């Protein structure tokens, strides 16, 4: 979880490459007559298109931002994410100021920048998560290969196959705190699950979630009563879920992070990346990383672990992020609730992943002078991918399967042949009523 490396990982991949259980119309695989459990795809950060509209309250920082983009759709809407114009320096600033979020202390919630309205179109469809830019399909494919693989296995768009895009800049908050956008998404997701089940003879759905989408799916299940889970969700399948956050996100906060995307100045997008509520959610959690030194600042003569992230935020010059992190976000990672449904976690391993960072005397703005790599999927550390769910394996009521995929990267898992084969194996076993109930295993 990619702004944050999980969203940025999506960008790198893109650039270089409804309500009851009553019986309704039963679906069947093409020609086989097999009844299918509906599948709902939940993307990761940056994994679906996001649209924006500018109102009279918008105050552009430059003349370029006032006139760009020159052509907009009906009602003034245009695609904010992803648009290749973000790669051009004068337009990067426009993109960043429109993507910014602001924390309102009085409301205890996040909001868009003044004069910027955003929306996620085609909720329920996979259209906005197949490609980040439909005019550049070869370069911006995200979940298309996965969706097409499911279609080849008999799934049908809008009948047995659905998509749940969302505004990935927003996150969720601990109990007692408002999270209007994130909570509204969970409501829409719940209704979509219920609708998909009702449209398929009451068969419970398979939630197939990538990266940040896995955290959202877990919160949906954890906040739902057990009878609802049993009736509506057959299995949760996660791909590269960052259960305990990612060390790489600390780089994003410290210096900005382009992950090697050409032409983009990290300094122009750092403030936007820091403003993202979901980025705070993706910082390394004490539960997973403990007292391990993750960042060293020679200028401040200080080390930082997951247990003193608040000091880290202060020292990088993002004091306004301390309170939202401490009160709203950090508690979400302190307890990882059991999903209450069978879970399969697919994780990539053996890919160099940022494990620690050293910043020199010039400070955080200059970027790290040394990067130490460890195991993971290139974006999320292995400890975060598998560590938190080990506790679930000790619960007699929780079925967990972990499938490790050597040399499969964070976004590559959406296209890798071995990963797709595992996904089809899981889906087929469910549809054949042969779901494994064995305890935790690693392949």
QUIFENKA-V956928 format. One record per residue. N is the residue number from 0. SS is DSSP state (A for helix, B for strand, O for the rest). PSI is psi as a letter, one per 40 degrees, with the letter a starting at -180 (NA if undefined). OMEGA is omega in degrees with one decimal (999 if undefined). Layout:
N_SS_PSI_OMEGA ; N_SS_PSI_OMEGA
This chain:
0_O_NA_999 ; 1_O_NA_999 ; 2_O_b_-174.7 ; 3_O_i_-175.5 ; 4_A_d_179.0 ; 5_A_d_172.3 ; 6_A_d_-179.8 ; 7_A_d_177.2 ; 8_A_d_175.0 ; 9_A_d_-179.6 ; 10_A_d_178.1 ; 11_A_d_178.9 ; 12_A_d_-177.5 ; 13_A_d_-174.6 ; 14_A_d_-178.9 ; 15_O_e_173.8 ; 16_O_NA_999 ; 17_O_NA_999 ; 18_O_g_-176.7 ; 19_O_i_177.1 ; 20_O_e_-179.2 ; 21_O_i_-178.1 ; 22_O_h_179.5 ; 23_O_a_-179.8 ; 24_O_h_-179.7 ; 25_O_h_178.2 ; 26_O_i_176.5 ; 27_O_i_176.4 ; 28_O_i_-176.5 ; 29_O_h_174.7 ; 30_O_e_-174.0 ; 31_O_e_-179.6 ; 32_O_e_-178.3 ; 33_O_h_176.7 ; 34_O_h_-174.6 ; 35_O_i_168.2 ; 36_O_h_-178.9 ; 37_O_i_177.6 ; 38_B_h_177.2 ; 39_B_h_179.7 ; 40_B_h_179.4 ; 41_B_h_-174.3 ; 42_O_i_175.4 ; 43_O_a_179.8 ; 44_O_h_-177.7 ; 45_O_e_-174.1 ; 46_O_e_173.2 ; 47_O_i_179.7 ; 48_O_i_178.4 ; 49_B_h_-178.7 ; 50_B_i_-179.6 ; 51_B_i_173.3 ; 52_B_h_-177.7 ; 53_B_h_179.7 ; 54_O_a_-179.4 ; 55_O_e_179.5 ; 56_O_e_-179.3 ; 57_O_h_179.3 ; 58_O_g_-177.2 ; 59_O_i_-179.3 ; 60_O_d_-179.7 ; 61_O_i_175.9 ; 62_A_d_178.1 ; 63_A_d_-179.6 ; 64_A_d_178.4 ; 65_A_d_-173.5 ; 66_A_e_-176.9 ; 67_O_h_-3.0 ; 68_O_i_-176.4 ; 69_O_d_-179.2 ; 70_O_h_179.7 ; 71_O_i_-176.8 ; 72_O_a_179.0 ; 73_A_h_-179.5 ; 74_A_e_177.4 ; 75_A_e_-178.5 ; 76_O_i_175.6 ; 77_B_i_-179.5 ; 78_B_h_177.5 ; 79_B_d_177.4 ; 80_B_h_-7.5 ; 81_O_i_174.3 ; 82_O_h_-175.9 ; 83_A_e_178.8 ; 84_A_e_179.0 ; 85_A_e_-178.2 ; 86_A_e_-179.2 ; 87_O_h_-171.4 ; 88_A_d_-178.5 ; 89_A_d_-177.3 ; 90_A_e_176.4 ; 91_A_d_179.4 ; 92_A_d_178.6 ; 93_A_d_178.3 ; 94_A_d_-174.7 ; 95_A_d_-177.1 ; 96_A_d_178.1 ; 97_A_d_178.0 ; 98_A_e_-175.8 ; 99_O_i_168.6 ; 100_B_i_179.0 ; 101_B_h_177.9 ; 102_B_h_178.5 ; 103_B_h_-177.1 ; 104_O_d_-178.4 ; 105_O_d_179.8 ; 106_O_e_-174.7 ; 107_O_f_-179.9 ; 108_B_i_178.7 ; 109_B_i_178.9 ; 110_B_i_176.4 ; 111_B_i_171.8 ; 112_O_i_178.5 ; 113_O_h_178.0 ; 114_O_e_179.3 ; 115_B_h_174.2 ; 116_B_i_179.5 ; 117_B_i_177.4 ; 118_B_i_173.3 ; 119_O_h_-176.3 ; 120_O_i_174.4 ; 121_O_f_175.7 ; 122_O_h_-175.7 ; 123_B_d_178.8 ; 124_O_i_175.5 ; 125_O_e_-171.1 ; 126_A_d_-174.7 ; 127_A_e_176.7 ; 128_A_e_173.0 ; 129_A_d_179.2 ; 130_B_h_177.3 ; 131_O_d_173.6 ; 132_O_h_-175.1 ; 133_O_e_177.2 ; 134_O_e_179.2 ; 135_O_f_-172.7 ; 136_A_d_-177.6 ; 137_A_d_-176.5 ; 138_A_d_-171.3 ; 139_A_f_175.8 ; 140_B_h_178.2 ; 141_O_c_-179.3 ; 142_O_e_-176.6 ; 143_A_d_179.7 ; 144_A_d_178.3 ; 145_A_d_-179.6 ; 146_A_d_179.8 ; 147_A_d_176.7 ; 148_A_d_177.0 ; 149_A_d_177.8 ; 150_A_d_177.3 ; 151_A_d_178.2 ; 152_O_e_175.4 ; 153_O_e_-179.1 ; 154_O_i_-175.5 ; 155_O_h_179.5 ; 156_B_h_177.4 ; 157_O_e_179.7 ; 158_O_d_176.7 ; 159_O_e_-178.5 ; 160_B_h_-175.0 ; 161_B_i_176.7 ; 162_B_i_-178.0 ; 163_O_g_178.4 ; 164_O_i_-177.3 ; 165_O_i_175.4 ; 166_O_g_-170.3 ; 167_O_e_175.4 ; 168_O_d_-177.4 ; 169_O_i_177.1 ; 170_O_a_175.5 ; 171_O_i_-178.3 ; 172_O_i_178.3 ; 173_O_i_177.9 ; 174_O_h_-179.6 ; 175_O_e_179.1 ; 176_O_i_-179.5 ; 177_O_i_173.1 ; 178_O_g_-169.0 ; 179_A_d_-176.4 ; 180_A_d_179.9 ; 181_A_d_179.2 ; 182_A_d_177.0 ; 183_A_d_176.7 ; 184_A_d_177.6 ; 185_A_d_177.0 ; 186_A_d_179.6 ; 187_A_d_178.9 ; 188_A_d_178.1 ; 189_A_d_178.9 ; 190_A_d_177.3 ; 191_A_d_177.4 ; 192_A_d_180.0 ; 193_A_d_179.8 ; 194_A_d_179.8 ; 195_A_d_177.9 ; 196_A_d_-178.1 ; 197_A_d_-178.9 ; 198_O_e_-178.5 ; 199_O_f_172.9 ; 200_O_f_179.8 ; 201_O_e_178.5 ; 202_O_h_-179.0 ; 203_O_i_-172.9 ; 204_B_i_170.0 ; 205_B_h_176.9 ; 206_B_h_-177.9 ; 207_B_h_-167.8 ; 208_B_h_177.7 ; 209_B_h_169.7 ; 210_O_b_-179.7 ; 211_A_d_177.9 ; 212_A_d_177.2 ; 213_A_d_177.7 ; 214_A_d_176.8 ; 215_A_d_-179.6 ; 216_A_d_178.6 ; 217_A_d_179.4 ; 218_A_d_175.2 ; 219_A_d_-177.2 ; 220_A_d_-177.7 ; 221_A_d_-177.8 ; 222_O_e_179.9 ; 223_O_i_177.0 ; 224_O_i_-177.0 ; 225_A_d_179.2 ; 226_A_d_178.5 ; 227_A_d_179.7 ; 228_A_d_-177.5 ; 229_A_d_-176.4 ; 230_A_d_-168.6 ; 231_A_e_-176.2 ; 232_B_h_-179.5 ; 233_B_d_-178.6 ; 234_B_i_171.0 ; 235_B_h_176.6 ; 236_B_h_-178.9 ; 237_B_i_178.2 ; 238_B_h_177.0 ; 239_O_f_-178.5 ; 240_O_h_-178.5 ; 241_O_g_-172.3 ; 242_O_d_-177.7 ; 243_O_e_-179.9 ; 244_O_a_-176.1 ; 245_O_h_177.4 ; 246_O_d_-178.5 ; 247_A_d_178.0 ; 248_A_d_177.0 ; 249_A_d_173.4 ; 250_A_d_178.4 ; 251_A_d_-179.9 ; 252_A_d_-174.5 ; 253_A_d_-169.8 ; 254_A_e_-167.9 ; 255_O_i_-172.4 ; 256_O_h_177.0 ; 257_O_e_-176.1 ; 258_O_f_174.8 ; 259_O_e_177.8 ; 260_O_h_-174.7 ; 261_O_i_171.7 ; 262_O_e_-176.9 ; 263_O_h_177.8 ; 264_O_h_-177.1 ; 265_A_d_-178.8 ; 266_A_d_-179.8 ; 267_A_d_-176.6 ; 268_A_e_-175.4 ; 269_A_d_-179.0 ; 270_A_d_178.2 ; 271_A_d_179.1 ; 272_A_d_178.3 ; 273_A_d_-175.1 ; 274_A_e_-175.3 ; 275_O_h_178.5 ; 276_A_d_-178.3 ; 277_A_d_176.4 ; 278_A_d_176.0 ; 279_A_d_179.6 ; 280_A_d_-174.3 ; 281_O_e_174.3 ; 282_O_i_-179.4 ; 283_O_h_-178.0 ; 284_O_i_176.8 ; 285_A_d_-177.6 ; 286_A_d_-177.8 ; 287_A_d_-171.0 ; 288_A_e_174.9 ; 289_O_b_-178.1 ; 290_O_e_-179.6 ; 291_O_h_178.2 ; 292_O_h_-178.4 ; 293_O_d_-178.7 ; 294_B_h_173.9 ; 295_B_h_175.3 ; 296_B_h_178.3 ; 297_O_d_179.7 ; 298_O_d_-179.1 ; 299_O_e_-176.7 ; 300_O_f_-174.0 ; 301_B_i_172.5 ; 302_B_i_-177.2 ; 303_B_h_173.2 ; 304_O_a_177.3 ; 305_A_e_-178.5 ; 306_A_e_174.7 ; 307_A_f_177.2 ; 308_A_d_179.1 ; 309_A_d_176.2 ; 310_A_d_176.9 ; 311_A_d_179.5 ; 312_A_d_176.2 ; 313_A_d_-172.8 ; 314_A_d_177.7 ; 315_O_e_179.5 ; 316_O_f_179.8 ; 317_O_f_-178.1 ; 318_O_d_-178.5 ; 319_A_e_178.7 ; 320_A_e_-174.0 ; 321_A_d_-175.6 ; 322_A_d_175.7 ; 323_A_d_178.9 ; 324_A_d_-175.1 ; 325_A_d_-172.4 ; 326_A_d_-171.1 ; 327_A_d_-167.5 ; 328_A_d_-175.8 ; 329_A_d_179.2 ; 330_A_d_179.5 ; 331_A_d_-178.8 ; 332_A_e_-178.4 ; 333_A_d_177.7 ; 334_O_h_177.0 ; 335_O_g_-173.3 ; 336_O_i_174.3 ; 337_O_i_-179.9 ; 338_O_d_-178.5 ; 339_O_e_172.3 ; 340_O_i_176.2 ; 341_B_i_-176.9 ; 342_B_h_167.7 ; 343_B_h_179.3 ; 344_B_h_174.5 ; 345_B_h_-176.4 ; 346_B_i_173.4 ; 347_B_i_179.9 ; 348_B_i_174.3 ; 349_O_e_176.2 ; 350_B_h_-178.5 ; 351_O_h_-174.7 ; 352_B_h_-177.8 ; 353_B_h_-177.8 ; 354_B_d_175.0 ; 355_B_i_-175.5 ; 356_B_h_175.3 ; 357_B_h_176.4 ; 358_B_h_-173.4 ; 359_O_a_-176.3 ; 360_O_d_-179.9 ; 361_O_e_175.1 ; 362_O_a_-174.7 ; 363_A_d_-177.3 ; 364_A_d_-176.0 ; 365_A_e_-177.7 ; 366_O_i_-176.4 ; 367_B_i_174.3 ; 368_B_e_177.8 ; 369_B_h_177.1 ; 370_B_h_176.6 ; 371_B_h_-177.3 ; 372_B_i_176.5 ; 373_B_a_-176.7 ; 374_O_i_178.5 ; 375_B_a_-179.2 ; 376_B_e_-178.4 ; 377_O_e_178.6 ; 378_O_d_-177.9 ; 379_O_h_179.7 ; 380_B_i_-178.7 ; 381_A_d_179.6 ; 382_A_d_179.0 ; 383_A_d_-178.2 ; 384_A_d_-173.1 ; 385_A_d_-174.3 ; 386_O_d_-175.2 ; 387_O_d_-175.2 ; 388_O_e_178.2 ; 389_A_d_178.2 ; 390_A_d_177.9 ; 391_A_d_-176.9 ; 392_A_d_179.9 ; 393_O_e_-179.8 ; 394_O_h_-179.2 ; 395_O_e_-178.0 ; 396_O_e_-174.5 ; 397_O_h_176.4 ; 398_O_h_-178.6 ; 399_B_h_173.4 ; 400_B_h_175.9 ; 401_B_h_178.9 ; 402_B_h_178.5 ; 403_B_h_-176.5 ; 404_B_g_-176.7 ; 405_B_h_175.6 ; 406_O_f_176.3 ; 407_O_h_-174.2 ; 408_O_i_-174.3 ; 409_O_d_177.9 ; 410_O_d_177.4 ; 411_A_d_-179.8 ; 412_A_e_179.6 ; 413_A_e_-176.5 ; 414_O_e_-176.4 ; 415_O_h_-176.1 ; 416_A_d_-178.8 ; 417_A_d_178.1 ; 418_A_d_179.5 ; 419_A_d_177.7 ; 420_A_d_178.6 ; 421_A_d_179.6 ; 422_A_d_179.3 ; 423_A_d_175.9 ; 424_A_d_-179.1 ; 425_A_d_-178.0 ; 426_A_d_178.8 ; 427_A_d_-178.2 ; 428_A_d_177.6 ; 429_A_d_-178.4 ; 430_A_d_176.3 ; 431_O_e_-180.0 ; 432_O_f_-179.0 ; 433_O_f_-179.3 ; 434_O_h_178.3 ; 435_O_h_175.0 ; 436_O_f_178.8 ; 437_O_i_179.6 ; 438_O_a_-178.2 ; 439_O_h_177.0 ; 440_O_i_179.3 ; 441_B_h_-177.0 ; 442_O_NA_999
